[in-house]
């Protein structure tokens, strides 16, 4: 594992610069309402009416209760851990680092799909004002995404001003519909509520859930909020309560004023209601406000989501570059750039309903993990301060998570698989970063992967490379040789046989499971000249009895050591004068894992080994799926 080399200049200034805590409760409350309400209220009344008719009002009420419980779970967790990572931080505390990463990664995917979905949805309402083609809509959406990300880059103060404008549009549009429409409600349109099968009411709940998605967006602003441990829980509860009242009121008025069959066949159901309340001119005004409202939801996600991958980068679970803060604007500008590109790619790929169906299984997985963390932390960290506590916190989150997972059963299998594929992309990224910065975690992963690595090492360590190694280290019969950190492989057997019974082969590894597997391999081939040593995670602490080696061989280890200077210096003390060494490492794996900077510097590598007493040669070889570096020489 490689330590990040010293960095100066702008990078040093970036490290000293943090996110600015300037957002007060009143502003965050408006931003929270704007983010939580999403697009569901503007599109889902039609989808829900298609599924459950007037009975969809029951679906909305049940989902509103679930939303308040989830909000309370977020309130408790945010009061305990007021950090930018939000859902990632909460699940990391409850389930561990890998689970935290997977939830954080899923949340990031959900956020980018949501941004694209909101942009597409906004343009459906825009089409009611001005007729535009599909290509024109797409261009407008891309311009909006790029423009809003630029606003986000310029700083949180400017972003907040823009988001406040959108928040006012959100509340104004819904309040106008609610207050005007209440006079047009007809009880006959709402009765009977149960003309559809009860299962339809349950299925409608699944689609309605999206209306209340967005609690995590508030948590991502924790490090830019004044007194976040108290402010964010209040925003969670008051914001969700406001959204619940607005949503239930608008849906009741819409279902009461418009026949459910009309709503079921409309892409813009609230405009059907506005036409009745306010006539065509009023409906066009509502269309403008709704258009701005939905864009506001997208804008909120655009501003807050980079704070999530900023936190993942800061914790070395995504590339470190994502944690860089702009020295002037104090924003995570690399994270913003990555988000811009990903959102545009998603924009090119789908319709509103397709994206909604894709987002549902991912969001349900994420929210289930988050709320269950409340219960886990009640048992594992009972004494941690909780400025806000949800009642029945040991059981209510579990029941709510089970309800969410039950609702997820209504999602088509193919749609769920599509969502899972997005999530799975994060696993190799996590493993690659963990290899560089998380030695203890790598040790656990190595223990779990012994079965795989024992079967693949010979694929990496080709016959040609083995021939190079054996040629360089020469005759080792009767010699004392160290196989440093190398996995179980045919090469281990070859070295043992070359050494013979009169010599010793010291096999080391950071994982005891790998050592045990090597012992089994030795027994299978009746090899009696091996000794075994389980290394410290840092690998530069070696047992004092392991010394006076005639040769050291290492494959695939040096490139992810945290401090190669210390490791090489330690090994230098254990090799005899004239002893041979051969290190092989693999870089730029699958052309996505960045090569460590120190491995680029051939002269720097030679100096590092020279300081430990070695004179070495360095050769580099480019491959189709990875590059290989060979470092070989002797102790002088």
Secondary structure, DSSP 8 states (H G I E B T S, - for coil): --------HHHHHHHH------B-HHHHHHHHHHHHHTTHHHHHHHHHHHHHGGGHHHHHHHHHHHHHHHHHHHHHHHHH--STTTHHHHHHHHH-HHHHHHHHHHHHHHHHHHHHHHHHHHHHHHTTTS---HHHHHHHHHHHHHHHHHHHHH-HHHHHHHHHHHHHHHHHHHHHHHHHHGGG--HHHH--TTSS-HHHHHHHHHHHGGGG--HHHHHTTGGGBTTHHHHHHHHHHHHHHHHHHHHHHHHHHHHHHS-HHHHHT-SSHHHHHHHHHHHHHHHHHHHHHHHHHHHHHHHHHHHHHHHHHHHHHHTTSS-GGGG---TTT-S-HHHHHHHHHHHHHHHTT--HHHHHHHHHHHHHHHHHHHHHHHHHHHHHSTTS--SS--TTTTTHHHHHHHHHHHHHTTS-HHHHHHHHHHHHHHHHHHHHHHHHH-HHHHHHHHHHTHHHHHHHHHHHS-HHHHHHHHHHH---TT-EEEEES--S-HHHHHHHHHH-TTSEEEEEES-HHHHHHHHHHHHHTT---EEEEE--TTS----TTS--EEEEEEES-GGG-S-HHHHHHHHHTTEEEEEEEEEEEEESGGGTS---HHHH-HHHHHHHHHHTTEEEEEEEEE-SS-EEEEEEEEE-
